[in-house]
């Protein structure tokens, strides 16, 4: 079993920077878990504490039920892959991949078997005699993965491993790493600042912000049911439009947008956490794909003026001005006939609103899929 558990794990650096606030998190055996968040939010520190490269200030770290706080990195049965590959330039690819096995005094034949097995899986067999300088960035990153693989670790830790690659290669390597994870059937913990990378790779994603775990969930749940305004805006591209407004209780619940009141759908209001009041201040969010241009003026539509247009080829993003925020983004068909300055009628999918408390910025909606009594780390930690 190679599950990893963090119980109230925190990190305060010597200069008193609080990098990670007490964190409860359980990474399942064979799971692909991604830490994502903006630069400086504590992702790498968390990963480095799991690796044993950074001392834990407080709390307990368990790998496969064993408390490992005081075990050195080499005794933790983990392997880490770094952004900068960290290959030895004077060694061949064969020697680079096998280096850790040599240090651990594996026999020559065992080393050879493991190196060739990893090289085979990674498509490096024809490059084993070469030096790193003659390989491309993607191939070098595969060597770094190979070097981790030959150790047959319980857990792979990957810290922004694709950041040095160009955009096209990054997409190709994502797919390779996902395939590798399936093949090796081992726990992978992956750090990235790129939400698209996180969404496409993770079985679950842990979103961090300012040393806090905001939410840990599947990509689908993060996108559909963000627990905080931060997650709502961080996950998704182009991002969700979020603005300050008020909700009103008439015969139906309504929301004010651009001075107009439009209805909230019954599917949505049935999920409203009890205790919300008439004229309550909220943050409301709506994703670009949940607003459409419409010819019908009804209680789900409003008028707004086109501010800017982005033609993407596959889609068109129309940014409209509303009273409550600088711009609301609408995803439209690329052949939509609109111009800057036009007043257009927009219809919102009334069950797709996201509502957050205006002070703590936490969701006011229950997730339909979230069982009432899930383990603690599945919930917002704050
Ligand atoms: P991320 O990986 O999300 O970019 P880090 O874990 O690297 O974030 O850093 C979290 C916070 O800890 C940041 O404020 C960073 O400046 C600080 N930090 C990181 N390493 C050190 C260190 N060795 N000494 C002091 N502060 C550090």
Boltz pocket constraint, residues with backbone or C-beta under 6 A from the ligand:
constraints:
  - pocket:
      binder: B
      contacts: [[A, 13], [A, 14], [A, 15], [A, 17], [A, 18], [A, 19], [A, 37], [A, 38], [A, 39], [A, 40], [A, 41], [A, 42], [A, 43], [A, 44], [A, 45], [A, 46]]
      max_distance: 6.0
